Amino acid sequence: MKSTLLPFVIMLAGLAFHFGEARAEDKVTLGYQLVYNPWKVAIADGAIERATGAEITWRAFESGAKVINAIASGAIKAALSGSSPIAAGISRGLDIEVVWIFEDISAAEALVVRDGSGILAPQDLKGKRIGVPFASTTHFHLLFALEQFGIPAGEVTIRNLQPPQIADAWGRGEIDAAFIWDPALGQIKKSGRVLITSGQLSSWGKATFDAMVVERSFAEANPDFMCKLIKTTAAADRAYRDDPAAWTPESAEVAAIVGLVGGEAANVPMVLELYDFPTLEEQASARWLGGGREGGAARALTFTAEFLKAENKVRTLSEDYSRHVNPQYVEMVLNGEC
């Protein structure tokens, strides 16, 4: 969900070739963001290691912004990131590409206002203190929401806080509102109410999503690894879509998610219901990765980057954001190539 630049890391020490096919180094470092989704089950039970044959070290990131910065520094090769950090990274000149949509964020991110804060309507946000991780999807949607409400950003105090910091600041009464995702979202909802969701803002023309982002050169050198990684991720999503009722607070799946992300097991099923997890066919279609410039992901990245530039969050724009959206590895899975 989330921040402006990458959580799913792939570090390799070199490239090897097997039967003429490029593959990832035997030891690989991958990263994940602290977001509830079925992918965490594939991480926890070792399914990705078994599928790829790689020895994987996993690292956690609090925000997409931190991940994108890590990619820019060369510390990681791939990660999960929110669409806003991705758009910012591309605008900064990073040669990265979106290869999988983890989730359509929909109602899983929301602007929550504190009970007793006096915020009953959007206009009441004026003069209030709002927490949000900068360069994240929620930051993008907060700025978009303020624009739609006719409230200049200078008329509110926006604090750059990571999810755990938002929960702490909320508990101390230091902020009046926050735009965030779970598990912090579930915590602050206990003493607040949702003013607007990312799903509502997306319906106004500015969609957000979480995606797998890869350094282009790494992906091109390791197509078989990428195919197997996406195939395993798709299987985890399918397991949830086929029987969401089985993902109860007592289930092994929910336990695996909480073990990696934290939070309360009772909240996980409710959070998962807020997301939409696209199928392989939907991923390859113009709704998401297909369609070139008119594809859903490319259009969303373009709109996001234009908005960030208007807000002076990025200096320049890429000529073509669709160049950074690649359905190749999804298509390999659909064609049975791995």
NORHUVEN-V9123 format. One line per field, one symbol per residue. psi: psi as a letter, one per 40 degrees, with the letter a starting at -180 (. if undefined). A space follows every 10 residues. Layout:
psi: ???
This chain:
psi: fcafghfghh hieaiihhfe hiiiidhihi iiighhiddd ddddeedddd ddeihhhhii ididdddddd ddeedidiih iidddddddd deehgiiheh hdihdbeehi hhihheeehd iddedheihh hihieidddd ddddddddef hhdeeihhhh hidddddddd defeieiihi iieddddddd fiihdiiddd ddeeegiiih ihhihddddd efdddddddd dddddddddd ddgddegide iddddddddd daahdddddd dddeihhiid dddeiedcda ebdeiddddd dddddddddd efdidiiidh edeehheddd ddddefe.
